[in-house]
Amino acid sequence: MHSDAKALHRQARKWPTFLLALIFFLGLWNSTAQPRSQAQDMPAKDPAVERGRQQFGQSCGFCHGPDATGARGPDLVRSPLVAHDVKGDLIGEVIRRGRPDKGMPPLANLPDEQVADIAAFLHERAKESLESAGIPRAYPVEKLLTGNADAGKTFFNGAGGCKNCHSPTGDLAGVVGKYSPVELEACMH
């Protein structure tokens, strides 16, 4: 009987390990199954947005970045022109005429459908940015921060007249520790 008790005791010690392994694998299985069901619940993207993303990447991405957050050319996700555009009326004009003074060539031969698709893509990117609870993961923080510290100091002490009411050693002392760079920049606009 003693050997039976030892065997039973050995089997009982294996159960916690077995149960932990089972819970672990069920957790893994559930975590891989979840994204699929979430993807199924999400509405299908507008085909014009996908076509626009592809066309933008081919025609504009080399300057504005493949995600429209800027590179050599400006960030279009936060562009006032995109924000005020209605169904490509402003975006189309810039695409067709270009901005030669800023180094942007005209794309006069781009069909209306492709211009509309690019506009749909840019509007979708701007919408994603506005609807996000914070900074989108795919949006580099460096691109949110614009400007030049020396130019800001010159403006603060000169034409901006900021120094008449504010002081870096007074009311603005320690402001960098209180707010993130993104929050500070948002206060300036």
DOVONU-975025 format. One record per atom (N, C-alpha, C, O, CB): residue in one letter; x, y, z. Coordinates in steps of 0.02 Angstrom, whole numbers, padded with zeros to 5 digits, always signed. Each point is the difference from the previous one (the first is absolute). Glycine has a CB too. Layout:
N
AXYZ/...
! end
This chain:
189
M+00040-00059+00000/M-00040+00059+00000/M+00043+00062+00000/M-00019+00052-00027/M-00070-00114+00086/H+00146+00056-00028/H+00044+00057+00003/H+00023+00022-00069/H+00004+00060-00013/H+00033-00099+00126/S-00022-00008-00158/S+00021+00017-00068/S-00057+00032-00039/S+00012+00043-00043/S+00070-00137+00046/D-00144+00073+00011/D-00058+00032-00033/D-00007+00073+00022/D-00017+00042-00040/D-00041-00155+00035/A+00070+00126+00067/A-00005+00069+00026/A+00054+00044-00031/A-00013+00058-00016/A-00035-00101+00124/K+00109+00015-00117/K+00053+00038-00032/K-00017+00016-00073/K+00011+00056-00023/K+00073-00110+00099/A-00111+00006-00112/A-00019+00010-00070/A-00054+00053-00005/A+00002+00044-00044/A+00028-00163+00018/L-00079+00116+00071/L-00054+00049+00000/L+00028+00069+00016/L-00022+00050-00029/L-00060-00140+00064/H+00128+00093+00011/H+00030+00064+00019/H+00039+00030-00059/H-00003+00060-00012/H+00011-00100+00133/R+00030-00003-00158/R+00037+00024-00059/R-00048+00026-00053/R+00014+00052-00031/R+00077-00135+00054/Q-00146+00049-00034/Q-00049+00024-00049/Q-00032+00065+00022/Q-00012+00044-00042/Q-00010-00163+00008/A+00008+00125+00097/A-00031+00061+00025/A+00047+00060-00008/A-00024+00056-00012/A-00043-00124+00094/R+00133+00057-00075/R+00047+00055-00009/R+00004+00023-00072/R+00018+00057-00013/R+00047-00101+00110/K-00080+00001-00144/K+00002+00018-00071/K-00060+00043-00021/K+00005+00037-00050/K+00058-00143+00028/W-00118+00102+00057/W-00060+00037-00019/W+00010+00075-00002/W-00021+00032-00049/W-00045-00124+00098/P+00095+00123+00001/P+00010+00073-00004/P+00041+00020-00061/P-00016+00051-00032/P+00009-00046+00157/T+00059-00043-00141/T+00040+00015-00059/T-00042-00007-00063/T+00003+00043-00044/T+00101-00081+00104/F-00142-00016-00063/F-00044-00011-00058/F-00051+00056-00007/F-00011+00026-00055/F+00027-00149+00068/L-00047+00143+00043/L-00050+00053-00002/L+00030+00067-00021/L-00030+00037-00039/L-00035-00097+00128/L+00124+00075-00063/L+00033+00062-00020/L+00016+00000-00074/L-00010+00050-00034/L+00059-00040+00149/A-00024-00066-00141/A+00015-00006-00071/A-00064+00008-00042/A+00000+00033-00051/A+00098-00108+00077/L-00152+00044-00003/L-00063+00004-00035/L-00026+00072-00003/L-00022+00024-00052/L-00004-00142+00088/I+00029+00152+00021/I-00022+00070+00003/I+00043+00043-00045/I-00026+00044-00036/I-00014-00060+00154/F+00106+00005-00118/F+00045+00038-00042/F-00017-00009-00074/F-00006+00049-00036/F+00096-00061+00122/F-00099-00051-00108/F-00015-00012-00070/F-00070+00025-00020/F-00009+00023-00056/F+00085-00122+00061/L-00123+00094+00040/L-00066+00029-00014/L+00004+00076-00007/L-00032+00029-00043/L-00023-00124+00105/G+00096+00126-00020/G+00010+00072-00006/G+00032+00019-00066/G-00021+00049-00031/G+00032-00044+00155/L+00040-00043-00145/L+00031+00013-00065/L-00050-00010-00056/L-00003+00041-00046/L+00113-00077+00092/W-00148-00017-00043/W-00049-00013-00052/W-00051+00056-00003/W-00017+00023-00055/W+00033-00146+00070/N-00039+00145+00042/N-00050+00054+00002/N+00029+00066-00026/N-00035+00037-00034/N-00020-00094+00131/S+00118+00072-00081/S+00030+00063-00022/S+00011+00000-00075/S-00005+00054-00031/S+00060-00042+00142/T-00042-00069-00142/T+00008-00001-00072/T-00067-00001-00035/T-00005+00022-00057/T+00113-00081+00070/A-00159+00035+00020/A-00066+00000-00031/A-00033+00068+00004/A-00041+00017-00043/A+00029-00137+00073/Q+00028+00159+00021/Q-00033+00064+00010/Q+00011+00050-00057/Q-00049+00029-00023/Q+00062-00049+00144/P+00049+00031-00145/P+00008+00049-00054/P-00041-00017-00062/P-00024+00045-00034/P+00137-00023+00078/R-00120-00086-00059/R-00040-00019-00058/R-00072+00022+00008/R-00030+00026-00047/R+00106-00123+00026/S-00104+00087+00080/S-00070+00019+00010/S-00007+00075+00001/S-00051+00027-00023/S+00031-00132+00087/Q+00071+00142-00037/Q-00003+00072-00002/Q+00004+00025-00071/Q-00036+00047-00019/Q+00089-00042+00132/A-00010-00036-00154/A+00005+00021-00069/A-00065-00013-00038/A-00018+00039-00044/A+00140-00063+00047/Q-00156-00029+00015/Q-00064-00014-00033/Q-00053+00051+00020/Q-00044+00015-00040/Q+00074-00136+00037/D-00025+00147+00064/D-00049+00050+00023/D+00012+00069-00031/D-00046+00040-00003/D+00036-00105+00109/M+00072+00078-00127/M+00015+00066-00027/M-00029+00007-00070/M+00002-00047-00040/M+00103+00051+00108/P-00134+00055-00083/P-00027+00010-00067/P+00056+00001-00052/P+00056+00020+00015/P-00154+00044+00034/A+00082-00086-00108/A+00049+00000-00054/A+00018+00072-00017/A-00043+00043-00002/A-00002-00153-00043/K+00109+00121+00031/K+00022+00067-00019/K-00027+00017-00070/K-00011-00044-00042/K+00115+00033+00112/D-00114+00075-00080/D-00023+00026-00064/D+00053-00018-00052/D+00059+00015+00010/D-00125+00080+00045/P+00047-00126-00110/P+00050-00018-00051/P+00037+00061-00028/P+00058-00006-00019/P-00129-00092-00011/A+00038+00156+00029/A+00033+00061-00024/A+00059+00018+00045/A+00051+00025-00023/A-00160+00015-00026/V+00102-00052+00115/V+00053+00015+00047/V+00060-00045-00014/V+00057+00024+00000/V-00140+00011+00087/E+00072-00098-00099/E+00055-00047-00015/E+00033+00018-00066/E+00061+00000-00005/E-00120-00091+00070/R+00019+00106-00116/R+00029+00020-00064/R+00039+00065+00009/R+00054+00008-00028/R-00149-00063-00035/G+00067+00101+00103/G+00034+00064+00013/G+00066-00010+00037/G+00049+00035-00014/G-00160+00021+00017/R+00112-00103+00044/R+00062-00014+00037/R+00053-00024-00049/R+00058+00022+00004/R-00123-00052+00100/Q+00047-00015-00150/Q+00048-00026-00048/Q+00023+00055-00048/Q+00060+00006-00013/Q-00114-00118+00021/Q+00007+00152-00033/Q+00018+00054-00046/Q+00043+00053+00035/Q+00048+00026-00029/Q-00154-00047-00035/F+00087+00037+00126/F+00038+00049+00039/F+00072-00024+00009/F+00048+00038-00008/F-00153-00002+00068/G+00113-00100-00043/G+00067-00029+00009/G+00042+00006-00063/G+00059+00014+00004/G-00106-00092+00079/Q+00016+00068-00141/Q+00036+00003-00063/Q+00015+00071-00022/Q+00055+00015-00024/Q-00109-00122-00008/S+00005+00152+00041/S+00006+00068-00028/S+00024+00052+00050/S+00030+00050-00020/S-00119-00081-00057/C+00077+00020+00141/C+00012+00053+00050/C+00044-00022+00058/C+00031+00041+00033/C-00141+00005-00065/G+00112-00111+00045/G+00033-00027+00059/G+00073+00015+00005/G+00027+00004+00055/G-00110-00091-00057/F+00117+00095-00055/F+00072+00013+00003/F+00015+00067+00033/F+00055+00009+00026/F-00041-00078-00129/C-00061+00116+00101/C+00010+00065+00035/C-00040+00005+00065/C+00025+00025+00050/C-00004+00027-00162/H-00082-00077+00110/H-00045+00009+00058/H-00001-00062+00045/H-00037-00001+00049/H-00032+00078-00118/G+00110-00127+00054/G+00001-00062+00040/G-00057-00045-00020/G-00053+00025-00020/G+00106+00036+00115/P-00044-00126-00091/P-00053-00047-00022/P-00064+00005+00041/P-00054-00019-00023/P+00145-00056-00015/D-00085+00101+00099/D-00059+00006+00043/D-00026+00072+00004/D-00045+00016+00039/D+00087-00112+00028/A-00014+00141-00108/A-00019+00070-00005/A+00019+00042+00060/A-00026+00055+00010/A-00068-00092-00080/T+00140+00011+00112/T+00021+00039+00059/T+00061+00042-00013/T+00029+00029+00046/T-00077-00118+00026/G+00069+00093-00135/G+00055+00044-00018/G+00066-00035-00005/G+00012-00051+00031/G-00073+00140+00024/A+00104-00060-00097/A+00069-00021-00009/A+00035+00062-00024/A+00010+00048+00038/A-00038-00172-00065/R+00048+00125-00037/R+00028+00063-00029/R-00056+00051-00006/R+00011+00060+00011/R+00078-00124-00074/G-00148+00041+00046/G-00059+00044-00005/G-00037+00001+00066/G+00015-00039+00045/G-00025+00014-00168/P-00039+00070+00130/P-00034+00008+00064/P-00047-00058+00018/P-00021-00040-00042/P+00029+00161+00024/D-00023-00124+00082/D-00049-00046+00028/D-00069+00020-00027/D-00021+00057+00009/D+00091-00076+00097/L-00104-00027-00139/L-00066+00015-00027/L-00056-00023+00046/L-00058+00019-00010/L+00105-00029-00104/V-00031-00031+00164/V-00051-00022+00048/V-00026+00060+00040/V-00060+00004+00015/V+00114-00118-00008/R-00009+00159+00010/R-00018+00060+00039/R-00006+00062-00044/R-00002+00056+00026/R+00059-00106+00073/S-00060+00042-00164/S-00001+00056-00046/S-00067+00038+00003/S-00053-00030-00004/S+00133-00032-00069/P-00077+00129+00079/P-00062+00040-00003/P-00036-00009-00067/P-00061+00001-00003/P+00113+00082+00081/L-00013-00091-00132/L-00030-00009-00066/L-00043-00063-00001/L-00057+00000-00025/L+00154+00059-00029/V-00071-00113+00081/V-00038-00063+00003/V-00061+00009+00045/V-00054-00025-00015/V+00160-00043-00005/A-00096+00103+00076/A-00056+00010+00046/A-00057+00040-00031/A-00058-00011+00016/A+00140+00007+00078/H-00066+00050-00139/H-00052+00042-00031/H-00024-00027-00067/H-00047+00027-00029/H+00098+00070+00087/D-00020-00149-00081/D-00018-00030-00065/D-00068-00034+00004/D-00017-00031+00050/D+00139+00015-00076/V-00160+00022-00028/V-00064-00034-00006/V+00003-00042-00064/V-00001+00026-00055/V-00063+00066+00117/K+00067-00158-00052/K-00001-00048-00056/K+00053+00015-00052/K-00012-00008-00060/K-00108-00008+00080/G+00178+00039+00002/G+00056+00009-00046/G+00003+00067-00036/G+00043+00009-00043/G-00048-00128+00028/D-00039+00166+00032/D+00001+00064-00036/D+00066+00038+00010/D+00027+00027-00049/D-00151-00021+00062/L+00150-00003+00047/L+00064+00034+00013/L+00059-00045-00014/L+00050+00021-00030/L-00107+00049+00116/I+00052-00133-00065/I+00054-00048-00011/I+00012-00009-00074/I+00058-00001-00023/I-00086-00058+00131/G-00025+00051-00147/G+00005-00009-00072/G+00035+00058-00034/G+00041-00010-00045/G-00144-00058+00048/E+00087+00128+00018/E+00032+00060-00028/E+00076-00001+00011/E+00039+00014-00045/E-00146+00051+00065/V+00127-00082+00040/V+00072-00003+00016/V+00034-00056-00038/V+00055+00009-00026/V-00078+00038+00140/I-00009-00105-00119/I+00029-00056-00037/I+00009+00020-00073/I+00053-00012-00029/I-00107-00071+00107/R+00004+00112-00108/R+00002+00016-00072/R+00049+00058-00015/R+00036-00003-00050/R-00155-00036+00041/R+00120+00090+00051/R+00043+00058-00013/R+00068-00005+00033/R+00048+00033-00020/R-00150+00036+00010/G+00106-00111+00062/G+00062-00006+00037/G+00012+00063+00042/G-00042+00045+00003/G+00089-00120-00092/R+00010+00077+00119/R+00023+00060+00036/R+00073+00010-00018/R+00045-00013+00040/R-00128-00005+00058/P+00094+00042-00160/P+00069+00007-00024/P+00045+00041+00046/P+00060-00013+00006/P-00105+00003-00121/D+00016+00061+00148/D+00039+00042+00046/D+00025-00039+00061/D+00048+00021+00032/D-00115+00077-00070/K+00035-00154+00053/K+00020-00042+00057/K+00030-00066-00022/K+00014-00044+00041/K-00104+00097+00026/G+00101-00060-00132/G+00032-00060-00026/G-00047-00057-00018/G+00023-00055-00015/G+00072+00088+00083/M-00160-00020-00067/M-00048-00053-00018/M-00019+00006-00074/M-00027+00050-00021/M-00018-00053+00140/P+00060-00050-00157/P-00017+00003-00072/P-00075-00012-00011/P-00033-00033+00040/P+00149-00008-00068/P-00143+00069-00026/P-00070-00014-00015/P-00009-00071-00026/P+00044-00027-00034/P-00062+00149+00008/L-00039-00151+00041/L-00019-00066-00027/L-00064+00010-00041/L-00052-00028+00016/L+00106-00036+00082/A-00048+00104-00150/A-00058+00021-00039/A-00035-00057-00036/A-00059+00004-00014/A+00115+00105+00000/N-00020-00163-00001/N-00028-00055-00038/N-00033-00054+00043/N-00023-00051-00026/N+00109+00074-00059/L-00088-00013+00150/L-00030-00050+00044/L-00076+00001-00010/L-00031+00053+00007/L+00126-00040+00078/P-00125-00070-00100/P-00073-00002-00011/P-00040+00023+00062/P+00023-00009+00056/P-00005-00084-00139/D-00076+00120+00071/D-00043+00025+00054/D-00013-00054+00053/D-00001+00015+00059/D-00052+00063-00141/E+00043-00140+00060/E-00014-00054+00047/E+00059-00011+00048/E-00011-00012+00059/E-00062-00042-00145/Q+00133+00058+00061/Q+00059-00009+00042/Q+00009+00058+00048/Q+00021-00009+00057/Q+00033-00058-00148/V-00069+00127+00068/V+00004+00059+00044/V-00052-00008+00056/V+00015+00014+00058/V+00024+00060-00154/A-00100-00096+00079/A-00052-00011+00050/A+00021-00055+00050/A-00015+00006+00059/A-00073+00030-00144/D+00121-00088+00061/D+00023-00053+00043/D+00054+00025+00049/D-00001-00017+00059/D-00027-00067-00149/I+00074+00124+00065/I+00052+00029+00043/I-00032+00044+00053/I+00019-00002+00059/I+00064-00001-00153/A-00133+00043+00074/A-00035+00043+00048/A-00035-00043+00053/A+00002+00016+00059/A-00019+00072-00148/A-00015-00143+00068/A-00034-00045+00048/A+00051-00029+00049/A-00014-00004+00060/A-00073-00024-00147/F+00146+00009+00063/F+00052-00027+00043/F+00022+00053+00051/F+00006-00015+00060/F+00032-00061-00152/L-00025+00137+00069/L+00023+00054+00045/L-00054+00017+00052/L+00016+00012+00058/L+00056+00034-00150/H-00135-00046+00072/H-00054+00014+00047/H-00005-00057+00052/H-00012+00013+00059/H-00050+00052-00148/E+00072-00126+00067/E-00001-00057+00047/E+00057+00004+00050/E-00010-00012+00059/E-00043-00059-00148/R+00112+00089+00065/R+00058+00008+00046/R-00013+00055+00051/R+00014-00008+00059/R+00064-00032-00151/A-00106+00097+00069/A-00015+00055+00045/A-00054-00021+00051/A+00004+00017+00058/A+00026+00066-00148/K-00080-00121+00066/K-00053-00024+00045/K+00028-00047+00052/K-00017+00005+00059/K-00066+00007-00152/E+00127-00058+00073/E+00032-00046+00047/E+00037+00039+00054/E-00003-00017+00059/E+00014-00070-00149/S+00023+00139+00069/S+00038+00041+00047/S-00046+00035+00050/S+00014+00001+00060/S+00074+00015-00147/L-00143+00011+00063/L-00047+00035+00044/L-00035-00046+00048/L-00014+00018+00057/L-00002+00066-00147/E+00000-00144+00067/E-00039-00047+00040/E+00043-00040+00049/E-00027-00034+00044/E-00053+00027-00137/S+00145+00012+00086/S+00042-00038+00046/S-00001+00032+00069/S-00008+00061+00006/S+00082-00098-00102/A-00067-00004+00146/A-00001+00025+00069/A+00066+00033+00018/A+00005+00034+00051/A-00085-00124-00019/G+00129+00082-00073/G+00066+00028+00013/G+00037+00002-00065/G-00029+00006-00054/G+00031-00048+00172/I+00062+00037-00114/I+00041+00000-00059/I-00002-00070-00030/I+00016-00048+00035/I+00060+00140+00010/P-00096-00098-00109/P+00000-00067-00030/P+00068-00032+00004/P+00051+00034-00008/P-00143+00002-00068/R+00094-00102+00088/R+00064-00035+00006/R+00043+00007-00062/R+00061+00003+00005/R-00117-00083+00070/A+00025+00084-00134/A+00038+00004-00062/A+00020+00072-00017/A+00027+00012-00053/A-00087-00114+00014/Y+00046+00149+00084/Y+00014+00070-00013/Y+00060+00021+00042/Y-00006+00006+00061/Y-00116+00017-00087/P+00179-00011-00005/P+00060+00017+00037/P-00007+00066+00038/P-00020+00050-00030/P+00087-00113-00054/V-00052+00064+00148/V-00006+00060+00041/V+00042+00056-00028/V-00020+00058+00004/V-00001-00129+00097/E+00079+00056-00130/E+00044+00051-00027/E-00037+00041-00053/E+00015+00060-00009/E+00085-00132+00032/K-00146+00041-00059/K-00037+00036-00052/K-00054+00046+00029/K-00024+00045-00034/K+00047-00141-00044/L-00042+00083+00140/L-00048+00044+00032/L+00033+00065+00023/L-00033+00053+00004/L-00032-00153+00032/L+00128+00097-00021/L+00036+00058+00025/L+00030+00038-00058/L+00042-00026-00037/L-00017-00033+00146/T-00047+00121-00117/T+00026+00040-00054/T+00030+00063+00028/T-00009+00015+00059/T-00077-00061-00137/G+00122+00082+00038/G+00026+00064+00022/G+00075-00003+00014/G+00033-00050-00012/G-00143+00076+00058/N+00134+00031-00021/N+00071+00009+00012/N+00007+00038+00065/N-00029+00054+00008/N+00056-00055-00133/A+00011-00025+00172/A+00007+00031+00066/A+00027+00071-00004/A-00024+00044+00036/A+00042-00158+00012/D+00032+00125-00090/D+00028+00068-00006/D-00050+00049-00029/D-00006+00057+00023/D+00120-00108-00037/A-00150+00028-00037/A-00052+00044-00029/A-00055+00014+00052/A-00027+00055+00002/A+00052-00102-00117/G-00041-00003+00156/G-00051+00010+00052/G+00023+00050+00052/G-00039+00041+00023/G+00001-00158-00042/K+00102+00114+00037/K+00027+00047+00049/K-00001+00071-00028/K-00017+00048+00035/K+00090-00139+00012/T-00054+00097-00111/T-00001+00066-00033/T-00071+00027-00001/T-00011+00060+00013/T+00110-00092-00083/F-00148-00010+00053/F-00070+00021-00002/F-00024+00019+00070/F-00034+00050+00008/F+00013-00125-00108/F+00038+00034+00150/F-00020+00012+00069/F+00025+00069+00024/F-00037+00038+00031/F+00038-00163-00009/N+00062+00139-00037/N+00030+00063+00023/N-00013+00059-00046/N+00013+00057+00019/N+00074-00126+00035/G-00112+00056-00114/G-00008+00054-00049/G-00071+00009-00023/G-00043+00022+00038/G+00157-00044-00074/A-00127+00005-00027/A-00063+00014-00033/A-00061-00030+00035/A-00054+00028-00002/A+00117-00025-00103/G-00055-00060+00138/G-00056-00031+00035/G-00023+00038+00061/G-00058-00006+00021/G+00099-00102-00062/G+00003+00147+00070/G-00017+00038+00059/G-00013-00043+00062/G-00028+00025+00049/G-00019+00060-00126/C+00066-00147+00075/C-00014-00047+00056/C+00034+00023+00064/C-00027-00007+00055/C+00016-00087-00137/K+00073+00121+00075/K+00039+00019+00059/K-00033+00056+00040/K+00017+00012+00058/K+00086-00046-00119/N-00151+00069+00030/N-00034+00054+00035/N-00045-00026+00056/N-00013+00036+00048/N+00016+00031-00153/C-00025-00129+00099/C-00044-00029+00051/C+00029-00062+00034/C-00019-00018+00056/C-00077+00062-00121/H+00143-00077+00030/H+00026-00064+00025/H+00075+00003+00010/H+00035+00041-00030/H-00127-00100-00028/S+00117+00015+00101/S+00072-00004+00013/S+00021-00073+00007/S-00032-00038+00035/S+00029+00151+00022/P+00058-00132-00092/P+00025-00068+00007/P+00021-00017+00072/P+00001-00059+00019/P+00037+00065-00138/T-00021+00045+00158/T+00020-00013+00070/T-00057+00014+00048/T+00007-00012+00060/T+00110+00042-00090/G-00174-00006+00005/G-00058+00015+00042/G-00056-00050-00012/G+00005-00058+00020/G+00026+00178-00021/D-00084-00097-00031/D-00060-00043-00009/D+00013-00061-00045/D-00037-00049+00005/D-00031+00151+00010/L+00118-00099-00057/L+00015-00057-00044/L+00055-00046+00027/L+00018-00049-00032/L-00054+00120-00063/A+00062-00055+00153/A+00053-00041+00030/A-00027-00071+00013/A-00053-00008+00031/A+00106+00111+00022/G-00017-00152-00076/G-00020-00070+00011/G-00055-00025-00044/G-00025-00056+00010/G+00060+00073+00105/V-00057+00022-00163/V-00056-00021-00042/V+00017-00064-00039/V-00044-00040-00016/V+00008+00160+00006/V+00100-00129-00006/V+00021-00059-00038/V-00011-00064+00041/V-00013-00053-00028/V+00097+00122-00033/G-00079-00064+00126/G-00011-00057+00043/G-00074-00015+00012/G-00018-00055+00021/G+00126+00080+00032/K-00150+00025-00065/K-00072-00008+00012/K-00037-00029-00059/K-00051-00034+00008/K+00058+00129+00070/Y+00018-00082-00138/Y-00036-00020-00061/Y+00047-00036-00047/Y+00061+00011+00000/Y-00139+00086+00013/S+00049-00141-00054/S+00040-00034-00052/S+00012+00050-00056/S-00036+00049-00006/S-00012-00164+00036/P+00099+00102-00073/P+00011+00044-00057/P-00061+00008-00045/P-00013+00054-00026/P+00133-00087+00031/V-00157-00022-00014/V-00060+00003-00043/V-00052+00045+00031/V-00032+00040-00035/V+00056-00156-00007/E-00035+00111+00109/E-00049+00043+00034/E+00021+00073-00004/E-00042+00044-00010/E+00013-00139+00087/L+00094+00108-00069/L+00024+00069-00004/L-00011+00029-00069/L-00023+00057-00007/L+00108-00083+00094/E-00070-00013-00138/E-00010+00025-00067/E-00073+00013-00014/E-00018+00049-00033/E+00120-00111-00004/A-00146+00019+00062/A-00071+00009-00010/A-00024+00066+00031/A-00046+00032-00026/A+00031-00157+00024/C+00045+00146+00057/C-00017+00064+00033/C+00021+00059-00042/C-00028+00055+00007/C+00039-00109+00104/M+00037+00045-00155/M+00026+00056-00040/M-00040+00013-00063/M+00007+00052-00031/M+00105-00080+00076/H-00154-00019-00064/H-00037+00008-00063/H-00067+00031+00010/H-00037+00010-00048/H+00095-00107+00004/
! end
